[in-house]
Amino acid sequence: WLRAVDAGHFVHLRIVCGVAAERKLPGKPHPDTFLAAAHDLGVEPSRAAVFEDAQAGMDAGRAGGFGYVVGLDRVGQRDALYAHGASVVVADLDELGGKR
């Protein structure tokens, strides 16, 4: 979804399915892929943010102890994303106030 929301320029590291499979990292709602990315970046999870559009991603971000969990509501599930642990839910990343 990074391309869909034109956010690729914000991302320094991605652990895609192939890498996750190579490392035998379980998928969401387990936080392992997010924790591996934080580790690879040398960042404590509590000082990192997770950006996700799935309820399981909210669960994984919270379970991993991430400092901020951003829910991207693409299909009208704002309340569910909050219920699953989102710190904030936005329909568009521009709502976060960043400049491109």
TAURRA-V643250 format. One record per pair of residues at least 12 apart in sequence whose ideal C-beta (glycine too) atoms are under 7 Angstrom apart, sorted by sequence separation. I is the first residue (numbers start at 1). J is the second residue. D is the distance in whole Angstrom. If there is no record, write none. Layout:
i=I j=J d=D
i=I j=J d=D
This chain:
i=20 j=33 d=5
i=23 j=36 d=6
i=58 j=71 d=6
i=71 j=86 d=4
i=34 j=50 d=6
i=50 j=66 d=5
i=69 j=85 d=6
i=70 j=86 d=7
i=73 j=89 d=5
i=49 j=66 d=6
i=69 j=86 d=5
i=70 j=87 d=7
i=73 j=90 d=7
i=15 j=33 d=5
i=48 j=66 d=6
i=49 j=67 d=7
i=69 j=87 d=5
i=70 j=88 d=6
i=71 j=89 d=4
i=72 j=90 d=6
i=73 j=91 d=5
i=45 j=64 d=5
i=46 j=65 d=6
i=48 j=67 d=6
i=49 j=68 d=4
i=50 j=69 d=5
i=51 j=70 d=5
i=52 j=71 d=6
i=53 j=72 d=4
i=68 j=87 d=5
i=45 j=65 d=5
i=47 j=67 d=6
i=50 j=70 d=7
i=52 j=72 d=7
i=70 j=90 d=7
i=15 j=36 d=6
i=45 j=66 d=5
i=46 j=67 d=5
i=49 j=70 d=6
i=51 j=72 d=6
i=53 j=74 d=5
i=15 j=37 d=5
i=55 j=77 d=7
i=58 j=81 d=6
i=62 j=85 d=4
i=13 j=37 d=6
i=61 j=85 d=6
i=55 j=80 d=5
i=59 j=84 d=5
i=28 j=54 d=7
i=34 j=60 d=6
i=55 j=81 d=6
i=58 j=84 d=4
i=59 j=85 d=6
i=13 j=40 d=6
i=29 j=56 d=4
i=34 j=61 d=6
i=58 j=85 d=4
i=13 j=41 d=6
i=28 j=56 d=4
i=58 j=86 d=5
i=12 j=41 d=7
i=28 j=57 d=5
i=31 j=60 d=4
i=35 j=64 d=5
i=55 j=84 d=4
i=29 j=59 d=4
i=30 j=60 d=6
i=31 j=61 d=7
i=34 j=64 d=5
i=28 j=59 d=7
i=29 j=60 d=5
i=28 j=60 d=4
i=31 j=63 d=5
i=34 j=66 d=7
i=31 j=64 d=3
i=29 j=63 d=7
i=1 j=53 d=6
i=5 j=72 d=7
i=1 j=72 d=7
i=7 j=93 d=5
i=5 j=92 d=7
i=5 j=93 d=5
